[in-house]
Amino acid sequence: SDLLQVKYAKELRSFLTKKLNKCLIVTFNKLVFEGIEQDVVLLLGEKINKSFSHQMKIIQLEDEYELENYDLNNIEFSEIDNNSDKWTKYFLSREQVKLVDKIREDKRFIVFSEIAKAEIGITTGNNGYFCLTRDVVDEYDIESYCKPLLAKSSGIKGFQFTKEDWKDNVKDNAKAYLLDLSSFDEKEFSEGLKNYIKHGEERGFDSTYKTRIRNRWYDVPSIWSPDVFYSRRIHYIPKIAGKTSDLEAVNTDTLNRVTLKNQANFKKLMIALYTSVALLFTELEGRNYGGGALEILPSELSKVMLPNIFDNDFLASEEVDYLFDKIDHFVRKNKDKNIDLLIEEIDNFILIDKLKIPQQIVFEVNNAWKFLQNKRILKHK
């Protein structure tokens, strides 16, 4: 099933779409072959003499036995978009596929990369060693060598990552500290730090690939605090948190780092990411990771379409603050529960009232998002 979405299968996808006039792919909720823990797909290709049309459709069935009663001759195909890297959108109806293509061309929407840059989080080479709990920090007395850390998306409590949130993670004995020695000379190392480095070397942590290629094996590179933390793996909805002025936190590569091109767009970007348009394109650009999770890498996040609310005159500052605070309060109180109600309210405010998108179109966008979301989650229940 990796054929549908992974980067290394891009050339194969391109070959099939150019050589075949019709391409039907059947996926299955249940495993087809016993003993093989791998999803498989059935690919049915048709080459039609003197035809210049290239069409695609993907359907999802419960198991191979459902094929017996499925009418494969009554399927609605969509024209293939050769500019698209992935095939996920062909799970959607023909009208929904057309809607996706129209959004990409509509000036009322803008691509993520125009507003911000997404990058991978810190690759420590050994999170178990470099990401520390309060107990370990106290045992070796090395807090002065550490930075506040958001190690996992589970540490995100609301729409912003505050100092109080970080302290709560510390109290929960989460890995809330990152060892950062890059700015220290060895003569500045305390006895406790020397002992911790020795502890790592005794366990061979200095000889793994990521660590042995460094000048000093314990110097973790590229440590900086982003404007926005964005979960790399998503269950129901992306976990997103903005940096606050009272905490220069950093994050591991379990989260993406987002840097704004214009700091004035900080809250607007986060609000835009919680609309049905952005959530639909997140499903389209990401890939199924396993267990119902969606994984989205920086290059994929950069392609997500957003409602273009970034003009200075588009939203009053009071409106931006209201929406941002509302999302923050809702997420802190409810987490994922009833999040659909929140998304609907944001859609009504941003897409319908401000961008003047017809209600039926917004409804269809939301349906497409929910369809793709449910497809991956329910498959693994």
Buried (B, 14 or more C-beta within 10 A) or exposed (E): BBBBBBEEBEEEBEEBBEEBBBBBBBBBBEEBEEEEEEBBBBEEEEEEEEEEEBBBBBBBBEEBEBEEEEEEEEEEBBEBBEEBBBBBBBBBBBEBBEBBBEBBEBEBBBBBBEBBBBBBBBEBBBBEBBBBBBEBBEEBBBEEBBBBBBBBBEBBBBBBBBBEBBBBBBEEEBBBBBBBBBEBEEEEBBEBBEBBBEEBBEEEBBEEEBBEEBEEBBBBEEBEBBBBBBBBBBBBBBBBBBBBEEBEBBBBBBBBBBBBBEEEBBBBBBBBBBBBBBBBBBBBBBBBBEEBBBBBBBBBBBBBBBBBBBEEEBBEEEBBEBBBBBBBEBBEEEBEEEBBEBBBBBBEBBBBEBBEBEEEBBBBBBBBBBBBBEBBBEBEE
